[in-house]
Amino acid sequence: MKLKSQSRLWAVVMTLALAAFILSFSIGLPIWIRAFYAWQVDVLKLTEVKVTVDGVKRLLTREEILTAYNEVLDFCLGKSDSFSAGILNFSEEGASHFADCRGLFLLDIWVCVISAAVLAVGGGLAWREKKMSSSAEAVAQSGKAAAYSEETAPNVGESAPRKTGRHTFLFWGPMLLLIVFTILGVWGALDFDGLFTGFHQVFFPGKTNWLFDPATDPIICLMPQEFFMNCAILIAGAIVALSACCLVADHRARRK
């Protein structure tokens, strides 16, 4: 009887879990690595952007910008129960959008944790299966060696055939993501505004609170579209890097 880790259903579960982990972990990077935004403050020259504070337009210091961002992020990550943005004013519509973002951010964290747990269980089952079959394989190999003869041996000069097994979830999970994100990447390269709008329409259906007015929600001035574009580049790069590692692991596993 095959172990559960060998079943098709389990293979599908592992494939989806791996794809979910790579995606959720990659999405989490620009959220969890706050130094990424601190770097954007310099790259995008946000200290040179005037914002409205209590009805007066002025420049913010780097510290004021980072404080505003960190307070917004703390709320989105569930570290704070009330929304705030440093010294910046905000509207109810703006705060409600970040409340929506909070739900998505927390969902991403849960998907990352649960998918990692599924992968850990799958890895444990695979290790157990390998350990249980190692002794039986050793016995089988010794039996083959005893029955080995010149008649069945490969001719001198011939190389032994390379083993090539079936692709594992380490292949199918990344391929699923790469296909989807290749399509999105082409769309973004051709029309990032359209992709950006489509993203919000999908994840915030029927809502327009993501269309900020800089006069009432100046935080949007500190999160320009270029910032989100750079976040998308970081996420895409992480997906490609993690997928490449999985594909290499799959290739090596098929050669064993």
Secondary structure as the mmCIF struct_conf table of DSSP 4:
data_model
#
loop_
_struct_conf.conf_type_id
_struct_conf.id
_struct_conf.beg_label_comp_id
_struct_conf.beg_label_asym_id
_struct_conf.beg_label_seq_id
_struct_conf.end_label_comp_id
_struct_conf.end_label_asym_id
_struct_conf.end_label_seq_id
HELX_RH_3T_P HELX_RH_3T_P1 LYS A 4 GLN A 6
BEND BEND1 SER A 7 SER A 7
HELX_RH_AL_P HELX_RH_AL_P1 ARG A 8 TRP A 32
HELX_RH_AL_P HELX_RH_AL_P2 ARG A 34 VAL A 43
TURN_TY1_P TURN_TY1_P1 LEU A 44 LYS A 45
HELX_RH_3T_P HELX_RH_3T_P2 LEU A 46 GLU A 48
STRN STRN1 LYS A 50 VAL A 53
TURN_TY1_P TURN_TY1_P2 ASP A 54 GLY A 55
STRN STRN2 VAL A 56 LEU A 59
HELX_RH_AL_P HELX_RH_AL_P3 ARG A 62 CYS A 76
TURN_TY1_P TURN_TY1_P3 LEU A 77 GLY A 78
BEND BEND2 LYS A 79 LYS A 79
BEND BEND3 ASP A 81 SER A 82
TURN_TY1_P TURN_TY1_P4 GLY A 86 ILE A 87
HELX_RH_AL_P HELX_RH_AL_P4 GLU A 92 ALA A 147
TURN_TY1_P TURN_TY1_P5 GLU A 150 THR A 152
BEND BEND4 ALA A 153 ALA A 153
HELX_LH_PP_P HELX_LH_PP_P1 PRO A 154 ASN A 155
TURN_TY1_P TURN_TY1_P6 VAL A 156 GLY A 157
HELX_LH_PP_P HELX_LH_PP_P2 GLU A 158 LYS A 163
HELX_RH_AL_P HELX_RH_AL_P5 PHE A 169 LEU A 190
HELX_RH_AL_P HELX_RH_AL_P6 PHE A 192 PHE A 203
BEND BEND5 PHE A 204 PHE A 204
TURN_TY1_P TURN_TY1_P7 PRO A 205 GLY A 206
TURN_TY1_P TURN_TY1_P8 ASN A 209 TRP A 210
BEND BEND6 LEU A 211 LEU A 211
TURN_TY1_P TURN_TY1_P9 PRO A 214 THR A 216
HELX_RH_3T_P HELX_RH_3T_P3 PRO A 218 LEU A 222
BEND BEND7 MET A 223 MET A 223
HELX_RH_AL_P HELX_RH_AL_P7 GLN A 225 ARG A 255
#
